[in-house]
């Protein structure tokens, strides 16, 4: 039972951290390439579309890895 709770906590932590890394990575990439996002549409697409998808994949992968390892 405690293993499942720890797996869910790991899922939440990995999902949050991955979302932050993807959004910060976009910001760093846009700043480094001197990309000007006039209306913020690309940034919102990353923050609301791409980052959550990548974060869920990373979170589920970490949780499954944690639950199946011995």
PyMOL commands that set and color helices and strands:
alter all, ss='L'
color gray80, all
select helices_A, chain A and resi 2-32+41-68
alter helices_A, ss='H'
color red, helices_A
deselect
rebuild
show_as cartoon
